[in-house]
């Protein structure tokens, strides 16, 4: 897992660069990419690997649908 803050600009095609250390970590985990989404708590974009999204999905599926 890695945590840090990077401020990047979008290029002319609307892309943002991903730091090399992040890319190498994701590749070592067998995934050559990440999923970005708007933060629920901050005015930012958060990102994680596909395996983290699967963990979140599994934990949501384990919840009782009738609880608040």
ABEGO torsion letter per residue (X at the ends): XBBBBBBBBBBAAGBBBBBAAAAAAAAAAGBBEBBBBBBAABBBBBBBBAAAAAAAAAAAAABBAABX
